Amino acid sequence: MPTEIIYKYLSNEASEQEIQTLFEWIDASEENKKQFITIKKTWALTGLAEGITADTTPVIKIKPKNKAAKYLQYAAAFLVLLGLGRIAYNFSQKTKSSKEIVLEFGNGQTEYITKNNQTNLVNDKGELIAKKLPGQIVYFGKTKNKEVVYNSLKVPYGKTFKLILSDGTIVSLNSGTTLRYPEQFSINGKRTVFLTGEAFFEVAKDKEHPFIVNSNQVDIEVLGTKFNVSAYPENPSVNSVLVEGSIQMYETENSSNAVLLKPNQMATWQNHSKKITTKSVDPSFYSAWTKGELTFKDTPFSTIIKIIQRSYDVEIINENSDLAKQTFTGTIKISESSVENILELLKRDTPFNYTMEQNKITITNIP
């Protein structure tokens, strides 16, 4: 393989035929793959790649087919998504049924929350308990009796939503999340909510009434703080990342099995071992979704698939063995990207085929 074609490819100047020829040559032998990687590293380190210096990981700049899209950079072990095109491929429109946000009241009644639906919510006595605004619900007051009525909010794949609870706590709900919470908190006792999925909490301070998030087999207790909790049912763990303040994670059935978190730490509960571990993290990676972004840091492609499925309301089946081994780092702006655009950019350096049938995507190897 002439090195000229490789350098044309690295500089994003190769034709489609030259790219195809290059990929076939790389797949022909392990020696070819090693040679390609060596040339790619040399190309990056000698400054041929725009904006790359010798102390950075070698990357390849790729321009997507859509000229409105920003460039994609791909490294030997990971991908840097710096911003994707403004292509609107709305899968959720194809699967409209059961894709609305659902509010379930304590009496069993349900209501669908649409984008511009702005109304008042009243209880059985006709008292105002909340206001529905575009993108959020705001609750009011506290109950004076011992009976606490719980509501549940279910956010489907492809959507996010915000709640302001009656104590002033702000809860941002990620896609595929259900939160069960008091319609009005009691003036006595703790403030307890139940989470399945992922949410970012900004807890109103109240020393007399600790705030507790129950997820799976653990409780997370706070007085007033900001933290993220991820507890999707398909994952064998619960992660909590502390942004500010302090929180304690403990096993619901054994409160002595506990850890106390400091800011910039993450606690992870393992369902099978019933152990809680902690480590230092950059909390911005775990709260970026509240700003409409997906962030990855050495993240396995299998995990990224789950995140994309929830964010774009699609089903992805990966049958590409090479892609399954990749890890990725980078950021995707959800509103400026589409699944189709992401796949087209990914396949430039990790060749694969894919088919789309409504909201189902199958990724396969190239024959």
N, C-alpha and C positions, 0 to 999 in steps of 0.2 A: 504494500500500500504506500503510495507516494506521500511523504510528509506534507506536501503542499495541500492535499485535500484535507488532511487533519487540521492544519492551521486555518484553512478556509472555514472549516466547520466551527472551530473554536472562536473565530472572529465573526461567526454568523453570516458568512458570505457564500457558503456552499449551496449548490442547487439541491432540489429534492432527490434527484438521481444520485448525486454525489453522497448525500447523507445516507441513502439506502445502501449504496455500495460500501460505505464506511462501516455501517452497522453489520453488514454481512461479513466483512473482513474481521471485525472485532469478535464476532461469535464463532469464527472458524477455529480458533485455538486459544488456549490460555496464554500462550506467548504473545499473541496479538493484543490481548487485553492488557497485559503488563506493559507492552510497548506503548499502547495508547495512553495509559495512565501516567507513564513516565513523561511522555511528551506534553500531556496536559498540565502536569505539575510544573514542568520547565517553562511552558508558555505563560503560566500565571506568575511564577516567581520572577520572570524577566521583565515583567511590566507590560506584556502585550495585552493583558486584560485591563480594560479601562477601570480605574479606581481601585486596583488591587495592589497592595504592597507586599513586601517579602514576608512580613510577619502575620499575614492573614492566611486563612485556609483557601487553597486554590479553588476558584469557581469558574463556571462558564456562564457567560451572559447569553440569554436567549430572547429573541424578540418574537412574541406570539404572532399568529397569523392576523389577528385583529389589531389593526394599527392603533386603535384607541386604548389598547391594553398597555400597561407598563411592562418593563422587562422582568424576566425570571432568571435567577441565578441558581445554578445547580452545582454542587460539589460532589467529590467522589463518594462520600458517605451520606451527604444530606443535601437538601434543597433549601434555598433561601427565596421565599416568596415575598417580593418587595411591594407588590400591588398588582392586582389583576384587572382586566378590562371591564368596561361597563357593558357587559352582555347580559341581557335579561332572559334567562331560560327558566321560566317559573314552573317547576315541577308540581308545586302544590296546587296549581290551577287544574292540573290533570287529575288530581285525586282530591276533589273538593270535599267529599263527604267525610264527616268525622275529623275535620281538620281545623275546627274552630276552638278557641279557648272556651272551656266549660267551667262555670261557677256552679257548685252544688251547695245548696243551703242545708242547714241543720235539719229541716223538716223533709228533706228528700227531693225538693223541687230543684230543677236545674235551669240554667239560663246561659245562652251563648253570648260571648263577648265579642262583638265585631269592632272593627277598627275605629269607626266614628260614632259608636254607640255611647251617648252621654245621657245618663239618667240618674235618678236617686234610688237608693235601696232602702226599703223600710222593713221593719220586723212585723210579727203577727199583730202587734198592738198599734201599728201605723206609725211607729217612731222612726225617725231618720237615723240610720246606722252607718250609711256610707254613700259616697258619690262615685259613679262610674264615669271616668274621663277617658279621652283617647289614650290608650296604652297603659292605663293604670286604674286602680281602685283605691280610694282613700276612705278608711274607716274612722269612726269617732267614738269617744266615750269609753266608760268602764261599767261593767255590770255590778250592781250592788248586792245581788244575792249570790248564793253559792253555785248555782247552776250556770255552767258556761256552755254556750252553743257554739259548735264548731262548723265552719265552712270549709270547703275544699275547692282549690283552684287547679285545674289541669291544663297545662300548656303543651300543645302538640309539637311534633317535630316541625322545624321550619319557622318557629315563632318564639318570641321572648315576651315577658310581661313584667310589670312592676306593681307591688302592693305597698301601701302605707297602712300598717296595722293601727289599731286603736290607741296604742301607747306611743305612736310616733315612729316606731321602727320601720325602716325602709328595707324591703326585700325585693331584689331583682331575681326573676325566675328565668332560668335558661330553658331551651327547648327540651321537650320530653320530660318535663318536671311536674310533680304534683306536690302541693303544699296544703296541709290540713292545719287550720289555725283558728283561734277563738274569734268569733264575730265581734265580741268585746271582751277584753281581759277582765278578770275578776279583781276586785280591790284587795282580795286576800290571796295568798299563795304565790306560786311561781307562774311565769309566763312561758307556757310550753307550746311548741309547734312541732309538726311531724313532716319530715321531708323525704321524698323519693325523687332523685334526680340531682340537679345542681342549682344552687342559689347563692347570692352574695347578700350578706346581712350587714346593715348599718343600724346597730341596736341602740335604742333610746336608753339613756342611763336611768336606772331606778334601783338603788341599793336594797330597797326592801322587797323587791320582786325580781329575783334572778331570771334571766331569759335562758330557756333551754331549747335546743334543737335536737329532736330525736331522729336518728337516721339508722335504719337497720338495727344493729345490736348495740349501738353506742349513743350516749348523750353528750352534747357539747353545751357547756354552761358558761354564761357570761353575765356581766353586769351592764356593760356598755362598751361596744367595740365594733370594729369592722373586720369581717372575715368571710371566707368562701368555703362552702361545703359541697363536695361532689360525692354523691351516693347513688349512682345509677344501678338498677337491679342486676344488670348483666355483668357488673364488675364485682370481683370478690373482695372488695375493700371499700373503705370510706376515707376520704381525704379532707382534711380541714386546714386551710392556710390562713394564718393570722396577719392582717395588715397593720392594725394598731390596737392598743389595749392589751387585754389578756383573756385567754379562754382555757377551759379545762375540758379535755376529752376523757370520758371514762365509760367502762362497760356498763350497760344498763342494769344487768343482773349482778354486777359485782363492782360497786363504786370504788373499791380500793385499787382496782386495776385502772390506773389513771395517769395522765401526763398533763403538765401545765405548760402552755405554749407562750413564747415570747414573740414579739413582732418579727416578721420575716422567717418564721418557722412553719413547717408543715407536719401535722400528725397524721399517721396512716394506721387505720385499724384493719387487720386481716381477719376475715370471717372465720377461716378454718383454724388458724393457730390461736385466735383470740388474743393476739399481741398488738400492742400499740408502739410504733416507732416514730421517731422525730428526725428531722433534718432541716438544715437552712436552705431557703429557696428565695428566688426573686418573685415576690407576690404579684408583680404586674403580669406575669405569664398566666396566672390563674384567675385574674379578674378582667383580662382583656376582653372577654366575651361580653361583658356589660357595656363595652364601648363599640360593639359590633365587629369585633375582630377575633380571629382564631390564631392562636400563637402555639408554635411547636418548638421544642428544644430537644434534639436527639430523640425524637418521638418515633416509635415503630410505626410502620405503615398500617399495621392492623389496628392500632389505636386511632390513627388519623381517619381511617375509614369510618369508625364509629362516630367520631366527632362530625365529619362531613354529613353522614346520614342524618344525624339529629338536626344539624344546622340547616340543611337544604331539603329535608323531608324526602330522602331517596333511600333506596336499598342498593347496596353495592356488594357484589360477589367477586372476590379476587381469586383468580385461578393462575395468576402469573407468579411463578416461583421467585424470579429475580426481584420483582417489586416487593414481594413479601419480606425480603431480607433487608430492605432499605430502612434507614432512619432519617428523619428530616428535621430541619430547624427553619423557622421563618414565621411570617405573618400574612394572613389573608384578610382582607376587608370584605366582609360578607356581602354588603350591599353593592359592592363594585365587582363582584365575581360571580361566576356560575360554575356549576359542576362540569359542564361541557368544556368551558374555558380552561379549568384546572387540569382536566384530563388531557386536553390537547397540548398543554405546555409540559406536563409531566412526561408524555410519551416522546418528547424530543430527545431526551437523554436516557430514558429507560424505555426502550421500544416495547410497545404492547398494543394489542387490539382491544377494542371494547365495543359493546353493543348496548343500545338504550331502547327499552320498551316501556313507554310511559315513565314511571318513576323507578324502574328497575334497571340497574347497570351491571353488566358482566364484563370483567376484565380478564383477558386471556393472553397466553403467550403468542408471539408471532410464529406461524408455522415454519 
